[in-house]
Amino acid sequence: MAVRDNGVGVPEDFDSESQQGLGLSIIRGLVITELSGSIEVRRRSDASGSEALIEVPLPDN
């Protein structure tokens, strides 16, 4: 899943792993711990905002 905005974007050196905010902590807990997934927050390639990419594995059944 990708969530995008068209705001000012995150800084080039943004590291979501070192962020201690409540929202990102909740998302990390759910996506990584509970769903065995991954999350990446980055500047959009067209430089018009930010995007968060969330990947979770599909169940085998």
mmJSON file of the N, C-alpha and C atoms, coordinates in Angstrom:
{"data_MODEL":{"atom_site":{
"group_PDB":["ATOM","ATOM","ATOM","ATOM","ATOM","ATOM","ATOM","ATOM","ATOM","ATOM","ATOM","ATOM","ATOM","ATOM","ATOM","ATOM","ATOM","ATOM","ATOM","ATOM","ATOM","ATOM","ATOM","ATOM","ATOM","ATOM","ATOM","ATOM","ATOM","ATOM","ATOM","ATOM","ATOM","ATOM","ATOM","ATOM","ATOM","ATOM","ATOM","ATOM","ATOM","ATOM","ATOM","ATOM","ATOM","ATOM","ATOM","ATOM","ATOM","ATOM","ATOM","ATOM","ATOM","ATOM","ATOM","ATOM","ATOM","ATOM","ATOM","ATOM","ATOM","ATOM","ATOM","ATOM","ATOM","ATOM","ATOM","ATOM","ATOM","ATOM","ATOM","ATOM","ATOM","ATOM","ATOM","ATOM","ATOM","ATOM","ATOM","ATOM","ATOM","ATOM","ATOM","ATOM","ATOM","ATOM","ATOM","ATOM","ATOM","ATOM","ATOM","ATOM","ATOM","ATOM","ATOM","ATOM","ATOM","ATOM","ATOM","ATOM","ATOM","ATOM","ATOM","ATOM","ATOM","ATOM","ATOM","ATOM","ATOM","ATOM","ATOM","ATOM","ATOM","ATOM","ATOM","ATOM","ATOM","ATOM","ATOM","ATOM","ATOM","ATOM","ATOM","ATOM","ATOM","ATOM","ATOM","ATOM","ATOM","ATOM","ATOM","ATOM","ATOM","ATOM","ATOM","ATOM","ATOM","ATOM","ATOM","ATOM","ATOM","ATOM","ATOM","ATOM","ATOM","ATOM","ATOM","ATOM","ATOM","ATOM","ATOM","ATOM","ATOM","ATOM","ATOM","ATOM","ATOM","ATOM","ATOM","ATOM","ATOM","ATOM","ATOM","ATOM","ATOM","ATOM","ATOM","ATOM","ATOM","ATOM","ATOM","ATOM","ATOM","ATOM","ATOM","ATOM","ATOM","ATOM","ATOM","ATOM","ATOM","ATOM","ATOM"],
"id":[1,2,3,4,5,6,7,8,9,10,11,12,13,14,15,16,17,18,19,20,21,22,23,24,25,26,27,28,29,30,31,32,33,34,35,36,37,38,39,40,41,42,43,44,45,46,47,48,49,50,51,52,53,54,55,56,57,58,59,60,61,62,63,64,65,66,67,68,69,70,71,72,73,74,75,76,77,78,79,80,81,82,83,84,85,86,87,88,89,90,91,92,93,94,95,96,97,98,99,100,101,102,103,104,105,106,107,108,109,110,111,112,113,114,115,116,117,118,119,120,121,122,123,124,125,126,127,128,129,130,131,132,133,134,135,136,137,138,139,140,141,142,143,144,145,146,147,148,149,150,151,152,153,154,155,156,157,158,159,160,161,162,163,164,165,166,167,168,169,170,171,172,173,174,175,176,177,178,179,180,181,182,183],
"type_symbol":["N","C","C","N","C","C","N","C","C","N","C","C","N","C","C","N","C","C","N","C","C","N","C","C","N","C","C","N","C","C","N","C","C","N","C","C","N","C","C","N","C","C","N","C","C","N","C","C","N","C","C","N","C","C","N","C","C","N","C","C","N","C","C","N","C","C","N","C","C","N","C","C","N","C","C","N","C","C","N","C","C","N","C","C","N","C","C","N","C","C","N","C","C","N","C","C","N","C","C","N","C","C","N","C","C","N","C","C","N","C","C","N","C","C","N","C","C","N","C","C","N","C","C","N","C","C","N","C","C","N","C","C","N","C","C","N","C","C","N","C","C","N","C","C","N","C","C","N","C","C","N","C","C","N","C","C","N","C","C","N","C","C","N","C","C","N","C","C","N","C","C","N","C","C","N","C","C","N","C","C","N","C","C"],
"label_atom_id":["N","CA","C","N","CA","C","N","CA","C","N","CA","C","N","CA","C","N","CA","C","N","CA","C","N","CA","C","N","CA","C","N","CA","C","N","CA","C","N","CA","C","N","CA","C","N","CA","C","N","CA","C","N","CA","C","N","CA","C","N","CA","C","N","CA","C","N","CA","C","N","CA","C","N","CA","C","N","CA","C","N","CA","C","N","CA","C","N","CA","C","N","CA","C","N","CA","C","N","CA","C","N","CA","C","N","CA","C","N","CA","C","N","CA","C","N","CA","C","N","CA","C","N","CA","C","N","CA","C","N","CA","C","N","CA","C","N","CA","C","N","CA","C","N","CA","C","N","CA","C","N","CA","C","N","CA","C","N","CA","C","N","CA","C","N","CA","C","N","CA","C","N","CA","C","N","CA","C","N","CA","C","N","CA","C","N","CA","C","N","CA","C","N","CA","C","N","CA","C","N","CA","C","N","CA","C","N","CA","C","N","CA","C"],
"label_alt_id":[null,null,null,null,null,null,null,null,null,null,null,null,null,null,null,null,null,null,null,null,null,null,null,null,null,null,null,null,null,null,null,null,null,null,null,null,null,null,null,null,null,null,null,null,null,null,null,null,null,null,null,null,null,null,null,null,null,null,null,null,null,null,null,null,null,null,null,null,null,null,null,null,null,null,null,null,null,null,null,null,null,null,null,null,null,null,null,null,null,null,null,null,null,null,null,null,null,null,null,null,null,null,null,null,null,null,null,null,null,null,null,null,null,null,null,null,null,null,null,null,null,null,null,null,null,null,null,null,null,null,null,null,null,null,null,null,null,null,null,null,null,null,null,null,null,null,null,null,null,null,null,null,null,null,null,null,null,null,null,null,null,null,null,null,null,null,null,null,null,null,null,null,null,null,null,null,null,null,null,null,null,null,null],
"label_comp_id":["MET","MET","MET","ALA","ALA","ALA","VAL","VAL","VAL","ARG","ARG","ARG","ASP","ASP","ASP","ASN","ASN","ASN","GLY","GLY","GLY","VAL","VAL","VAL","GLY","GLY","GLY","VAL","VAL","VAL","PRO","PRO","PRO","GLU","GLU","GLU","ASP","ASP","ASP","PHE","PHE","PHE","ASP","ASP","ASP","SER","SER","SER","GLU","GLU","GLU","SER","SER","SER","GLN","GLN","GLN","GLN","GLN","GLN","GLY","GLY","GLY","LEU","LEU","LEU","GLY","GLY","GLY","LEU","LEU","LEU","SER","SER","SER","ILE","ILE","ILE","ILE","ILE","ILE","ARG","ARG","ARG","GLY","GLY","GLY","LEU","LEU","LEU","VAL","VAL","VAL","ILE","ILE","ILE","THR","THR","THR","GLU","GLU","GLU","LEU","LEU","LEU","SER","SER","SER","GLY","GLY","GLY","SER","SER","SER","ILE","ILE","ILE","GLU","GLU","GLU","VAL","VAL","VAL","ARG","ARG","ARG","ARG","ARG","ARG","ARG","ARG","ARG","SER","SER","SER","ASP","ASP","ASP","ALA","ALA","ALA","SER","SER","SER","GLY","GLY","GLY","SER","SER","SER","GLU","GLU","GLU","ALA","ALA","ALA","LEU","LEU","LEU","ILE","ILE","ILE","GLU","GLU","GLU","VAL","VAL","VAL","PRO","PRO","PRO","LEU","LEU","LEU","PRO","PRO","PRO","ASP","ASP","ASP","ASN","ASN","ASN"],
"label_asym_id":["A","A","A","A","A","A","A","A","A","A","A","A","A","A","A","A","A","A","A","A","A","A","A","A","A","A","A","A","A","A","A","A","A","A","A","A","A","A","A","A","A","A","A","A","A","A","A","A","A","A","A","A","A","A","A","A","A","A","A","A","A","A","A","A","A","A","A","A","A","A","A","A","A","A","A","A","A","A","A","A","A","A","A","A","A","A","A","A","A","A","A","A","A","A","A","A","A","A","A","A","A","A","A","A","A","A","A","A","A","A","A","A","A","A","A","A","A","A","A","A","A","A","A","A","A","A","A","A","A","A","A","A","A","A","A","A","A","A","A","A","A","A","A","A","A","A","A","A","A","A","A","A","A","A","A","A","A","A","A","A","A","A","A","A","A","A","A","A","A","A","A","A","A","A","A","A","A","A","A","A","A","A","A"],
"label_entity_id":["1","1","1","1","1","1","1","1","1","1","1","1","1","1","1","1","1","1","1","1","1","1","1","1","1","1","1","1","1","1","1","1","1","1","1","1","1","1","1","1","1","1","1","1","1","1","1","1","1","1","1","1","1","1","1","1","1","1","1","1","1","1","1","1","1","1","1","1","1","1","1","1","1","1","1","1","1","1","1","1","1","1","1","1","1","1","1","1","1","1","1","1","1","1","1","1","1","1","1","1","1","1","1","1","1","1","1","1","1","1","1","1","1","1","1","1","1","1","1","1","1","1","1","1","1","1","1","1","1","1","1","1","1","1","1","1","1","1","1","1","1","1","1","1","1","1","1","1","1","1","1","1","1","1","1","1","1","1","1","1","1","1","1","1","1","1","1","1","1","1","1","1","1","1","1","1","1","1","1","1","1","1","1"],
"label_seq_id":[1,1,1,2,2,2,3,3,3,4,4,4,5,5,5,6,6,6,7,7,7,8,8,8,9,9,9,10,10,10,11,11,11,12,12,12,13,13,13,14,14,14,15,15,15,16,16,16,17,17,17,18,18,18,19,19,19,20,20,20,21,21,21,22,22,22,23,23,23,24,24,24,25,25,25,26,26,26,27,27,27,28,28,28,29,29,29,30,30,30,31,31,31,32,32,32,33,33,33,34,34,34,35,35,35,36,36,36,37,37,37,38,38,38,39,39,39,40,40,40,41,41,41,42,42,42,43,43,43,44,44,44,45,45,45,46,46,46,47,47,47,48,48,48,49,49,49,50,50,50,51,51,51,52,52,52,53,53,53,54,54,54,55,55,55,56,56,56,57,57,57,58,58,58,59,59,59,60,60,60,61,61,61],
"pdbx_PDB_ins_code":[null,null,null,null,null,null,null,null,null,null,null,null,null,null,null,null,null,null,null,null,null,null,null,null,null,null,null,null,null,null,null,null,null,null,null,null,null,null,null,null,null,null,null,null,null,null,null,null,null,null,null,null,null,null,null,null,null,null,null,null,null,null,null,null,null,null,null,null,null,null,null,null,null,null,null,null,null,null,null,null,null,null,null,null,null,null,null,null,null,null,null,null,null,null,null,null,null,null,null,null,null,null,null,null,null,null,null,null,null,null,null,null,null,null,null,null,null,null,null,null,null,null,null,null,null,null,null,null,null,null,null,null,null,null,null,null,null,null,null,null,null,null,null,null,null,null,null,null,null,null,null,null,null,null,null,null,null,null,null,null,null,null,null,null,null,null,null,null,null,null,null,null,null,null,null,null,null,null,null,null,null,null,null],
"Cartn_x":[0.85,0.0,0.908,0.525,1.266,0.331,0.818,0.077,0.935,0.363,1.126,0.43,1.241,0.682,1.424,0.963,1.612,2.102,2.525,3.039,4.491,5.187,6.582,7.549,7.103,7.959,8.814,9.473,10.39,11.791,12.663,14.035,14.743,15.742,16.502,17.096,17.513,18.161,17.174,15.875,14.855,15.05,15.056,15.214,14.026,13.071,11.859,12.161,13.267,13.631,13.976,14.521,14.942,13.847,12.73,11.637,10.902,10.574,9.948,8.5,7.897,6.522,5.527,4.399,3.382,2.808,2.465,1.85,2.733,3.988,4.92,5.213,5.241,5.447,4.303,3.083,1.915,1.961,2.244,2.304,3.403,4.583,5.674,5.262,4.617,4.184,3.223,2.282,1.303,1.913,2.579,3.083,4.236,5.218,6.412,6.191,5.709,5.59,4.407,3.246,2.034,1.845,2.233,1.966,3.214,4.37,5.647,5.911,5.571,5.741,6.863,6.847,7.862,7.207,7.87,7.392,8.586,8.379,9.413,8.757,9.347,8.861,9.938,9.543,10.537,9.918,10.805,10.392,9.907,8.818,8.314,9.327,9.374,10.351,10.13,8.883,8.624,8.774,9.308,9.608,8.393,7.206,6.01,5.324,6.085,5.499,6.235,5.546,6.106,5.262,5.831,5.055,5.519,4.571,4.855,4.477,5.409,5.177,5.099,3.986,3.759,3.564,4.342,4.228,4.003,3.026,2.772,2.613,3.106,2.974,1.53,1.135,-0.195,-0.173,-1.284,-1.33,-1.229,-0.707,-0.552,-1.873,-2.883,-4.144,-5.093],
"Cartn_y":[-1.146,0.0,1.224,2.224,3.483,4.609,5.46,6.648,7.836,8.753,9.902,11.204,12.253,13.589,14.534,15.763,16.747,17.941,17.686,18.742,19.066,19.569,19.99,18.814,17.636,16.447,16.295,15.172,14.921,15.314,15.663,16.015,14.844,15.147,14.113,13.093,13.544,12.649,12.079,12.097,11.599,10.112,9.73,8.324,7.934,7.21,6.861,5.949,5.211,4.322,5.113,6.306,7.086,8.017,8.094,8.968,8.357,9.191,8.715,9.165,9.71,10.196,9.074,9.412,8.424,7.738,8.499,7.925,6.905,7.257,6.334,5.126,5.323,4.198,3.2,3.695,2.818,2.052,2.753,2.106,1.05,1.384,0.403,-0.824,-0.601,-1.723,-2.637,-2.056,-2.863,-3.555,-2.777,-3.315,-4.293,-3.912,-4.739,-5.873,-5.533,-6.534,-7.469,-6.911,-7.73,-8.397,-7.724,-8.238,-8.737,-8.67,-9.097,-8.394,-7.117,-6.348,-5.34,-4.388,-3.338,-2.006,-0.935,0.409,1.257,2.069,2.988,4.341,5.381,6.747,7.491,8.152,8.835,10.021,10.81,11.921,11.347,11.897,11.408,11.687,10.809,10.945,12.202,12.694,13.929,15.17,14.996,16.08,16.908,16.328,17.096,16.513,16.086,15.567,14.344,13.589,12.387,11.18,10.006,8.784,7.772,7.0,5.898,4.619,3.7,2.418,1.343,0.642,-0.405,-1.719,-2.716,-4.043,-5.065,-5.937,-7.042,-8.32,-9.43,-10.683,-11.171,-11.819,-12.418,-13.767,-14.139,-15.451,-16.582,-17.704,-18.864,-19.53,-19.393,-20.113,-19.371],
"Cartn_z":[0.0,0.0,0.0,-0.764,-0.795,-0.383,0.513,0.927,0.543,-0.245,-0.746,-0.386,-0.261,-0.106,-1.043,-1.103,-1.974,-1.17,0.066,0.935,0.632,1.651,1.483,1.427,1.809,1.761,2.997,3.091,4.199,3.755,4.703,4.337,3.657,2.847,2.143,3.108,4.294,5.258,6.282,5.993,6.912,7.16,8.434,8.823,9.689,9.123,9.862,11.049,11.002,12.112,13.372,13.219,14.387,14.906,14.228,14.646,15.834,16.828,18.056,18.204,17.148,17.221,17.461,18.063,18.406,17.175,16.145,14.951,14.267,14.046,13.391,14.28,15.592,16.512,16.428,16.349,16.233,14.919,13.825,12.514,12.486,13.014,13.058,13.867,15.001,15.83,15.097,14.396,13.669,12.457,11.62,10.353,10.567,11.354,11.509,12.509,13.702,14.756,14.553,14.301,14.212,12.848,11.772,10.428,9.694,10.332,9.734,8.405,8.349,7.127,7.225,6.314,6.294,5.955,6.357,6.052,5.641,4.627,4.154,3.94,4.519,4.332,3.572,2.489,1.661,0.932,0.359,-0.493,-1.816,-2.348,-3.633,-4.735,-5.715,-6.797,-7.627,-7.667,-8.411,-7.529,-6.303,-5.361,-4.977,-5.036,-4.678,-3.445,-2.468,-1.24,-0.733,0.102,0.72,0.362,0.585,0.436,1.47,1.945,2.856,2.13,2.037,1.378,2.451,2.495,3.486,2.748,3.122,2.514,3.616,3.416,4.34,3.522,4.043,3.304,3.309,2.231,2.157,2.869,3.502,4.155,3.133,3.561,2.678,2.326,3.162,2.917,2.042],
"occupancy":[1.0,1.0,1.0,1.0,1.0,1.0,1.0,1.0,1.0,1.0,1.0,1.0,1.0,1.0,1.0,1.0,1.0,1.0,1.0,1.0,1.0,1.0,1.0,1.0,1.0,1.0,1.0,1.0,1.0,1.0,1.0,1.0,1.0,1.0,1.0,1.0,1.0,1.0,1.0,1.0,1.0,1.0,1.0,1.0,1.0,1.0,1.0,1.0,1.0,1.0,1.0,1.0,1.0,1.0,1.0,1.0,1.0,1.0,1.0,1.0,1.0,1.0,1.0,1.0,1.0,1.0,1.0,1.0,1.0,1.0,1.0,1.0,1.0,1.0,1.0,1.0,1.0,1.0,1.0,1.0,1.0,1.0,1.0,1.0,1.0,1.0,1.0,1.0,1.0,1.0,1.0,1.0,1.0,1.0,1.0,1.0,1.0,1.0,1.0,1.0,1.0,1.0,1.0,1.0,1.0,1.0,1.0,1.0,1.0,1.0,1.0,1.0,1.0,1.0,1.0,1.0,1.0,1.0,1.0,1.0,1.0,1.0,1.0,1.0,1.0,1.0,1.0,1.0,1.0,1.0,1.0,1.0,1.0,1.0,1.0,1.0,1.0,1.0,1.0,1.0,1.0,1.0,1.0,1.0,1.0,1.0,1.0,1.0,1.0,1.0,1.0,1.0,1.0,1.0,1.0,1.0,1.0,1.0,1.0,1.0,1.0,1.0,1.0,1.0,1.0,1.0,1.0,1.0,1.0,1.0,1.0,1.0,1.0,1.0,1.0,1.0,1.0,1.0,1.0,1.0,1.0,1.0,1.0],
"B_iso_or_equiv":[0.0,0.0,0.0,0.0,0.0,0.0,0.0,0.0,0.0,0.0,0.0,0.0,0.0,0.0,0.0,0.0,0.0,0.0,0.0,0.0,0.0,0.0,0.0,0.0,0.0,0.0,0.0,0.0,0.0,0.0,0.0,0.0,0.0,0.0,0.0,0.0,0.0,0.0,0.0,0.0,0.0,0.0,0.0,0.0,0.0,0.0,0.0,0.0,0.0,0.0,0.0,0.0,0.0,0.0,0.0,0.0,0.0,0.0,0.0,0.0,0.0,0.0,0.0,0.0,0.0,0.0,0.0,0.0,0.0,0.0,0.0,0.0,0.0,0.0,0.0,0.0,0.0,0.0,0.0,0.0,0.0,0.0,0.0,0.0,0.0,0.0,0.0,0.0,0.0,0.0,0.0,0.0,0.0,0.0,0.0,0.0,0.0,0.0,0.0,0.0,0.0,0.0,0.0,0.0,0.0,0.0,0.0,0.0,0.0,0.0,0.0,0.0,0.0,0.0,0.0,0.0,0.0,0.0,0.0,0.0,0.0,0.0,0.0,0.0,0.0,0.0,0.0,0.0,0.0,0.0,0.0,0.0,0.0,0.0,0.0,0.0,0.0,0.0,0.0,0.0,0.0,0.0,0.0,0.0,0.0,0.0,0.0,0.0,0.0,0.0,0.0,0.0,0.0,0.0,0.0,0.0,0.0,0.0,0.0,0.0,0.0,0.0,0.0,0.0,0.0,0.0,0.0,0.0,0.0,0.0,0.0,0.0,0.0,0.0,0.0,0.0,0.0,0.0,0.0,0.0,0.0,0.0,0.0],
"pdbx_formal_charge":[null,null,null,null,null,null,null,null,null,null,null,null,null,null,null,null,null,null,null,null,null,null,null,null,null,null,null,null,null,null,null,null,null,null,null,null,null,null,null,null,null,null,null,null,null,null,null,null,null,null,null,null,null,null,null,null,null,null,null,null,null,null,null,null,null,null,null,null,null,null,null,null,null,null,null,null,null,null,null,null,null,null,null,null,null,null,null,null,null,null,null,null,null,null,null,null,null,null,null,null,null,null,null,null,null,null,null,null,null,null,null,null,null,null,null,null,null,null,null,null,null,null,null,null,null,null,null,null,null,null,null,null,null,null,null,null,null,null,null,null,null,null,null,null,null,null,null,null,null,null,null,null,null,null,null,null,null,null,null,null,null,null,null,null,null,null,null,null,null,null,null,null,null,null,null,null,null,null,null,null,null,null,null],
"auth_seq_id":[1,1,1,2,2,2,3,3,3,4,4,4,5,5,5,6,6,6,7,7,7,8,8,8,9,9,9,10,10,10,11,11,11,12,12,12,13,13,13,14,14,14,15,15,15,16,16,16,17,17,17,18,18,18,19,19,19,20,20,20,21,21,21,22,22,22,23,23,23,24,24,24,25,25,25,26,26,26,27,27,27,28,28,28,29,29,29,30,30,30,31,31,31,32,32,32,33,33,33,34,34,34,35,35,35,36,36,36,37,37,37,38,38,38,39,39,39,40,40,40,41,41,41,42,42,42,43,43,43,44,44,44,45,45,45,46,46,46,47,47,47,48,48,48,49,49,49,50,50,50,51,51,51,52,52,52,53,53,53,54,54,54,55,55,55,56,56,56,57,57,57,58,58,58,59,59,59,60,60,60,61,61,61],
"auth_comp_id":["MET","MET","MET","ALA","ALA","ALA","VAL","VAL","VAL","ARG","ARG","ARG","ASP","ASP","ASP","ASN","ASN","ASN","GLY","GLY","GLY","VAL","VAL","VAL","GLY","GLY","GLY","VAL","VAL","VAL","PRO","PRO","PRO","GLU","GLU","GLU","ASP","ASP","ASP","PHE","PHE","PHE","ASP","ASP","ASP","SER","SER","SER","GLU","GLU","GLU","SER","SER","SER","GLN","GLN","GLN","GLN","GLN","GLN","GLY","GLY","GLY","LEU","LEU","LEU","GLY","GLY","GLY","LEU","LEU","LEU","SER","SER","SER","ILE","ILE","ILE","ILE","ILE","ILE","ARG","ARG","ARG","GLY","GLY","GLY","LEU","LEU","LEU","VAL","VAL","VAL","ILE","ILE","ILE","THR","THR","THR","GLU","GLU","GLU","LEU","LEU","LEU","SER","SER","SER","GLY","GLY","GLY","SER","SER","SER","ILE","ILE","ILE","GLU","GLU","GLU","VAL","VAL","VAL","ARG","ARG","ARG","ARG","ARG","ARG","ARG","ARG","ARG","SER","SER","SER","ASP","ASP","ASP","ALA","ALA","ALA","SER","SER","SER","GLY","GLY","GLY","SER","SER","SER","GLU","GLU","GLU","ALA","ALA","ALA","LEU","LEU","LEU","ILE","ILE","ILE","GLU","GLU","GLU","VAL","VAL","VAL","PRO","PRO","PRO","LEU","LEU","LEU","PRO","PRO","PRO","ASP","ASP","ASP","ASN","ASN","ASN"],
"auth_asym_id":["A","A","A","A","A","A","A","A","A","A","A","A","A","A","A","A","A","A","A","A","A","A","A","A","A","A","A","A","A","A","A","A","A","A","A","A","A","A","A","A","A","A","A","A","A","A","A","A","A","A","A","A","A","A","A","A","A","A","A","A","A","A","A","A","A","A","A","A","A","A","A","A","A","A","A","A","A","A","A","A","A","A","A","A","A","A","A","A","A","A","A","A","A","A","A","A","A","A","A","A","A","A","A","A","A","A","A","A","A","A","A","A","A","A","A","A","A","A","A","A","A","A","A","A","A","A","A","A","A","A","A","A","A","A","A","A","A","A","A","A","A","A","A","A","A","A","A","A","A","A","A","A","A","A","A","A","A","A","A","A","A","A","A","A","A","A","A","A","A","A","A","A","A","A","A","A","A","A","A","A","A","A","A"],
"auth_atom_id":["N","CA","C","N","CA","C","N","CA","C","N","CA","C","N","CA","C","N","CA","C","N","CA","C","N","CA","C","N","CA","C","N","CA","C","N","CA","C","N","CA","C","N","CA","C","N","CA","C","N","CA","C","N","CA","C","N","CA","C","N","CA","C","N","CA","C","N","CA","C","N","CA","C","N","CA","C","N","CA","C","N","CA","C","N","CA","C","N","CA","C","N","CA","C","N","CA","C","N","CA","C","N","CA","C","N","CA","C","N","CA","C","N","CA","C","N","CA","C","N","CA","C","N","CA","C","N","CA","C","N","CA","C","N","CA","C","N","CA","C","N","CA","C","N","CA","C","N","CA","C","N","CA","C","N","CA","C","N","CA","C","N","CA","C","N","CA","C","N","CA","C","N","CA","C","N","CA","C","N","CA","C","N","CA","C","N","CA","C","N","CA","C","N","CA","C","N","CA","C","N","CA","C","N","CA","C","N","CA","C","N","CA","C"],
"pdbx_PDB_model_num":[1,1,1,1,1,1,1,1,1,1,1,1,1,1,1,1,1,1,1,1,1,1,1,1,1,1,1,1,1,1,1,1,1,1,1,1,1,1,1,1,1,1,1,1,1,1,1,1,1,1,1,1,1,1,1,1,1,1,1,1,1,1,1,1,1,1,1,1,1,1,1,1,1,1,1,1,1,1,1,1,1,1,1,1,1,1,1,1,1,1,1,1,1,1,1,1,1,1,1,1,1,1,1,1,1,1,1,1,1,1,1,1,1,1,1,1,1,1,1,1,1,1,1,1,1,1,1,1,1,1,1,1,1,1,1,1,1,1,1,1,1,1,1,1,1,1,1,1,1,1,1,1,1,1,1,1,1,1,1,1,1,1,1,1,1,1,1,1,1,1,1,1,1,1,1,1,1,1,1,1,1,1,1]
}}}
